[in-house]
Amino acid sequence: MLRIEKLTKRFGENVAVDAATLDVDKPSMIGIIGRSGAGKSTLLRMINRLTDSSEGRILFEGRDVTQLKGRDKRVWQADCAMIFQQFNLVPRLDVVSNVLHGTLNRHSTLATMFNMFPMDEIHRAIDILDRLGIAEHAPKRAEALSGGQQQRVAIARALMQDPRIILADEPIASLDPMNAQVVMQALRRIHEEDGRTVIANLHTLDTARRYCDRVVGMRDGRIVFDGLPEQLTTGVAREIYGADASFSEEATSTEIETLDATQKALMEAEATI
């Protein structure tokens, strides 16, 4: 379905992504992990065509995405929706209007300027918000919502595009553990119920193991691991992150249970001092 062949991106002498090759032969939920600067975000931006590659190809159902221009490129970007860490909502617009912005490529500039959307699309936007558990916030300004709620609005906007693939660039990096779980559960349901491929850059191993069918590890721009979640051992993680024996998964955990256990251990240690 999706094939990435020796995809490379150079910024001057710096190689951000180095000959990345990846095959996705069926709808999957894939987590990409690696330290900051490993090339994760650049890889997703090349897949979406927000950034052009220096070398290599992206094939989707046999079509070379890297060669698309103009309208064909915009259609691809609708088929391959992007969700960002910072939500990229219009703060002063109401929630439902932000969701409807996922359909901008289908409407005239005049209709867009005056927020003139067909009633069936408005109903669909509200249905998607309801599916994500935030329909009651539809008339509120986006800036009035919590971070987790805003990220779900961003997911709803992506779903308005009816994409084949959803790319999520660190979708929970700025969220607290409870909201992080809600957002990841929403992405997992979208994959399972809709049969969409979800590729998410993640910064914690436990999240990748819990929600993803497949985990890809990047280091210094190269893919150094591609396997099942259960194959992502602490030893493998050390190789991906270039860490020594002091590497601890708990230090970056987003699982509420792990955080509670860590906090309890710290309290017990302090009590003995």
QUIHU-V521026 format. One record per residue. N is the residue number from 1. RES is the residue in three letters. SS is DSSP state (alpha for helix, beta for strand, coil for the rest). PHI is phi in radians with two decimals (NA if undefined). PSI is psi in radians with two decimals (NA if undefined). Layout:
((N;RES;SS;PHI;PSI) (N;RES;SS;PHI;PSI))
This chain:
((1;MET;coil;NA;-0.90) (2;LEU;beta;-2.23;2.23) (3;ARG;beta;-2.28;2.22) (4;ILE;beta;-1.91;2.10) (5;GLU;beta;-2.01;1.93) (6;LYS;beta;0.80;0.79) (7;LEU;beta;-1.27;2.23) (8;THR;beta;-2.33;2.46) (9;LYS;beta;-2.35;2.16) (10;ARG;beta;-1.96;2.42) (11;PHE;beta;-2.05;1.64) (12;GLY;coil;1.15;-2.20) (13;GLU;coil;-1.52;-0.17) (14;ASN;beta;-1.49;2.24) (15;VAL;beta;-1.74;1.86) (16;ALA;beta;-1.37;-0.70) (17;VAL;beta;-2.28;2.25) (18;ASP;beta;-2.10;1.70) (19;ALA;beta;0.94;0.83) (20;ALA;beta;-1.28;2.27) (21;THR;beta;-2.22;2.28) (22;LEU;beta;-2.65;2.34) (23;ASP;beta;-2.04;2.27) (24;VAL;beta;-2.12;1.81) (25;ASP;coil;-1.67;-0.06) (26;LYS;coil;-2.74;2.82) (27;PRO;coil;-0.97;2.21) (28;SER;coil;-2.49;2.88) (29;MET;beta;-1.98;1.99) (30;ILE;beta;-2.04;2.28) (31;GLY;beta;-1.84;2.32) (32;ILE;beta;-1.90;2.17) (33;ILE;beta;-2.11;2.86) (34;GLY;coil;2.65;2.79) (35;ARG;coil;-1.21;2.90) (36;SER;coil;-1.01;2.37) (37;GLY;coil;1.53;0.07) (38;ALA;coil;-1.31;-0.28) (39;GLY;coil;1.89;0.11) (40;LYS;alpha;-1.08;-0.88) (41;SER;alpha;-1.16;-0.70) (42;THR;alpha;-1.09;-0.67) (43;LEU;alpha;-1.07;-0.84) (44;LEU;alpha;-1.12;-0.71) (45;ARG;alpha;-1.14;-0.55) (46;MET;alpha;-1.25;-0.69) (47;ILE;alpha;-1.06;-0.73) (48;ASN;alpha;-1.37;-0.21) (49;ARG;coil;1.26;0.36) (50;LEU;coil;-1.25;-0.46) (51;THR;coil;-2.24;2.32) (52;ASP;coil;-1.40;2.53) (53;SER;coil;-1.42;2.73) (54;SER;coil;-1.50;-0.62) (55;GLU;beta;-2.62;2.89) (56;GLY;beta;1.61;3.11) (57;ARG;beta;-2.36;2.69) (58;ILE;beta;-2.11;2.03) (59;LEU;beta;-1.91;2.27) (60;PHE;beta;-2.17;1.99) (61;GLU;coil;0.88;0.73) (62;GLY;coil;1.52;-0.16) (63;ARG;beta;-1.65;2.36) (64;ASP;beta;-1.42;1.81) (65;VAL;alpha;-1.18;-0.52) (66;THR;alpha;-1.18;-0.28) (67;GLN;alpha;-1.70;-0.05) (68;LEU;coil;-1.25;2.51) (69;LYS;coil;-2.40;2.82) (70;GLY;alpha;0.98;-2.27) (71;ARG;alpha;-1.09;-0.70) (72;ASP;alpha;-1.07;-0.66) (73;LYS;alpha;-1.15;-0.73) (74;ARG;alpha;-1.13;-0.65) (75;VAL;alpha;-1.11;-0.73) (76;TRP;alpha;-1.06;-0.75) (77;GLN;alpha;-1.15;-0.42) (78;ALA;alpha;-1.36;-0.64) (79;ASP;alpha;-1.24;-0.34) (80;CYS;beta;-2.23;1.30) (81;ALA;beta;-1.25;2.59) (82;MET;beta;-2.01;2.35) (83;ILE;beta;-2.08;2.33) (84;PHE;coil;-1.93;2.78) (85;GLN;coil;-1.05;-0.67) (86;GLN;coil;-1.67;0.31) (87;PHE;coil;1.27;-0.75) (88;ASN;coil;0.99;0.71) (89;LEU;coil;-1.58;2.89) (90;VAL;coil;-1.62;1.84) (91;PRO;coil;-0.97;-0.67) (92;ARG;coil;-1.52;-0.13) (93;LEU;coil;-1.46;2.65) (94;ASP;beta;-1.21;2.83) (95;VAL;alpha;-1.05;-0.82) (96;VAL;alpha;-1.12;-0.60) (97;SER;alpha;-1.17;-0.68) (98;ASN;alpha;-1.05;-0.72) (99;VAL;alpha;-1.14;-0.72) (100;LEU;alpha;-1.15;-0.34) (101;HIS;alpha;-1.13;-0.23) (102;GLY;alpha;-1.18;-0.19) (103;THR;alpha;-1.89;0.21) (104;LEU;alpha;-1.00;-0.59) (105;ASN;alpha;-1.22;-0.13) (106;ARG;alpha;-1.71;-0.13) (107;HIS;coil;-2.12;2.81) (108;SER;coil;-1.25;2.82) (109;THR;alpha;-1.07;-0.70) (110;LEU;alpha;-1.08;-0.81) (111;ALA;alpha;-1.08;-0.67) (112;THR;alpha;-1.15;-0.77) (113;MET;alpha;-1.04;-0.64) (114;PHE;coil;-1.81;0.26) (115;ASN;coil;0.91;0.78) (116;MET;coil;-1.68;1.66) (117;PHE;coil;-1.99;2.54) (118;PRO;coil;-1.04;2.57) (119;MET;alpha;-1.07;-0.61) (120;ASP;alpha;-1.15;-0.56) (121;GLU;alpha;-1.27;-0.61) (122;ILE;alpha;-1.10;-0.78) (123;HIS;alpha;-1.11;-0.69) (124;ARG;alpha;-1.14;-0.70) (125;ALA;alpha;-1.07;-0.75) (126;ILE;alpha;-1.17;-0.65) (127;ASP;alpha;-1.09;-0.71) (128;ILE;alpha;-1.17;-0.73) (129;LEU;alpha;-1.06;-0.67) (130;ASP;alpha;-1.13;-0.71) (131;ARG;alpha;-1.05;-0.59) (132;LEU;coil;-1.61;0.08) (133;GLY;coil;1.38;0.38) (134;ILE;coil;-2.34;0.43) (135;ALA;alpha;-1.07;-0.54) (136;GLU;alpha;-1.16;-0.27) (137;HIS;alpha;-1.65;0.07) (138;ALA;coil;-0.91;-0.73) (139;PRO;coil;-1.46;-0.12) (140;LYS;coil;-1.37;2.72) (141;ARG;beta;-1.16;2.52) (142;ALA;alpha;-1.04;-0.61) (143;GLU;alpha;-1.17;-0.25) (144;ALA;alpha;-1.47;-0.15) (145;LEU;coil;-1.60;2.77) (146;SER;coil;-1.24;2.95) (147;GLY;alpha;-1.04;-0.77) (148;GLY;alpha;-1.12;-0.69) (149;GLN;alpha;-1.17;-0.70) (150;GLN;alpha;-1.12;-0.65) (151;GLN;alpha;-1.16;-0.62) (152;ARG;alpha;-1.19;-0.57) (153;VAL;alpha;-1.12;-0.71) (154;ALA;alpha;-1.11;-0.66) (155;ILE;alpha;-1.14;-0.73) (156;ALA;alpha;-1.07;-0.73) (157;ARG;alpha;-1.05;-0.72) (158;ALA;alpha;-1.11;-0.72) (159;LEU;alpha;-1.16;-0.48) (160;MET;alpha;-1.08;-0.41) (161;GLN;coil;-1.36;-0.18) (162;ASP;coil;0.91;0.98) (163;PRO;coil;-1.37;2.74) (164;ARG;coil;-1.44;-0.57) (165;ILE;beta;-2.26;2.43) (166;ILE;beta;-2.04;2.18) (167;LEU;beta;-1.85;2.20) (168;ALA;beta;-2.12;1.99) (169;ASP;beta;-1.67;1.76) (170;GLU;coil;0.88;1.00) (171;PRO;coil;-1.19;-0.29) (172;ILE;coil;-2.12;0.17) (173;ALA;coil;-1.10;-0.52) (174;SER;coil;-1.80;0.24) (175;LEU;coil;-1.88;2.68) (176;ASP;coil;-1.29;2.87) (177;PRO;alpha;-0.98;-0.70) (178;MET;alpha;-1.12;-0.85) (179;ASN;alpha;-1.18;-0.57) (180;ALA;alpha;-1.06;-0.74) (181;GLN;alpha;-1.14;-0.72) (182;VAL;alpha;-1.07;-0.78) (183;VAL;alpha;-1.16;-0.77) (184;MET;alpha;-1.17;-0.64) (185;GLN;alpha;-1.11;-0.67) (186;ALA;alpha;-1.11;-0.77) (187;LEU;alpha;-1.13;-0.67) (188;ARG;alpha;-1.14;-0.74) (189;ARG;alpha;-1.11;-0.69) (190;ILE;alpha;-1.06;-0.73) (191;HIS;alpha;-1.10;-0.87) (192;GLU;alpha;-1.23;-0.77) (193;GLU;alpha;-1.42;-0.58) (194;ASP;alpha;-1.75;-0.24) (195;GLY;coil;1.22;0.52) (196;ARG;coil;-1.65;2.57) (197;THR;beta;-1.39;2.29) (198;VAL;beta;-2.10;2.17) (199;ILE;beta;-2.07;2.03) (200;ALA;beta;-2.16;2.26) (201;ASN;beta;-1.35;2.22) (202;LEU;coil;-2.26;2.65) (203;HIS;coil;-1.93;0.08) (204;THR;coil;-2.32;2.46) (205;LEU;alpha;-1.22;-0.67) (206;ASP;alpha;-1.10;-0.63) (207;THR;alpha;-1.14;-0.76) (208;ALA;alpha;-1.08;-0.76) (209;ARG;alpha;-1.15;-0.70) (210;ARG;alpha;-1.29;-0.66) (211;TYR;alpha;-1.91;-0.26) (212;CYS;coil;-1.83;2.60) (213;ASP;coil;-1.46;-0.39) (214;ARG;beta;-2.61;2.50) (215;VAL;beta;-2.20;2.31) (216;VAL;beta;-2.02;2.26) (217;GLY;beta;-1.88;2.33) (218;MET;beta;-2.08;2.47) (219;ARG;beta;-2.52;2.18) (220;ASP;coil;0.93;0.70) (221;GLY;coil;1.49;-0.12) (222;ARG;beta;-1.93;2.59) (223;ILE;beta;-1.41;2.03) (224;VAL;beta;-1.97;-0.10) (225;PHE;beta;-2.65;2.43) (226;ASP;beta;-2.65;1.81) (227;GLY;beta;-2.85;-2.95) (228;LEU;coil;-1.39;2.71) (229;PRO;alpha;-0.97;-0.66) (230;GLU;alpha;-1.23;-0.27) (231;GLN;alpha;-1.47;-0.13) (232;LEU;coil;-1.48;1.34) (233;THR;coil;-1.40;2.95) (234;THR;alpha;-1.06;-0.65) (235;GLY;alpha;-1.10;-0.75) (236;VAL;alpha;-1.11;-0.73) (237;ALA;alpha;-1.06;-0.69) (238;ARG;alpha;-1.05;-0.68) (239;GLU;alpha;-1.16;-0.75) (240;ILE;alpha;-1.11;-0.77) (241;TYR;alpha;-1.56;-0.09) (242;GLY;coil;1.10;0.71) (243;ALA;coil;-1.86;2.82) (244;ASP;coil;-1.67;-2.91) (245;ALA;coil;-1.16;-0.25) (246;SER;coil;-1.40;-0.07) (247;PHE;coil;-1.01;2.27) (248;SER;coil;-2.27;2.15) (249;GLU;alpha;-1.17;-0.61) (250;GLU;alpha;-1.04;-0.50) (251;ALA;alpha;-1.13;-0.41) (252;THR;alpha;-2.07;0.27) (253;SER;coil;-1.19;2.53) (254;THR;coil;-1.96;0.04) (255;GLU;coil;-1.36;2.22) (256;ILE;alpha;-1.04;-0.69) (257;GLU;alpha;-1.12;-0.72) (258;THR;alpha;-1.15;-0.75) (259;LEU;alpha;-1.10;-0.72) (260;ASP;alpha;-1.09;-0.75) (261;ALA;alpha;-1.15;-0.70) (262;THR;alpha;-1.13;-0.77) (263;GLN;alpha;-1.09;-0.71) (264;LYS;alpha;-1.10;-0.74) (265;ALA;alpha;-1.11;-0.69) (266;LEU;alpha;-1.13;-0.72) (267;MET;alpha;-1.13;-0.71) (268;GLU;alpha;-1.16;-0.67) (269;ALA;alpha;-1.15;-0.70) (270;GLU;alpha;-1.13;-0.58) (271;ALA;alpha;-1.19;-0.41) (272;THR;coil;-1.55;-0.16) (273;ILE;coil;-1.38;NA))
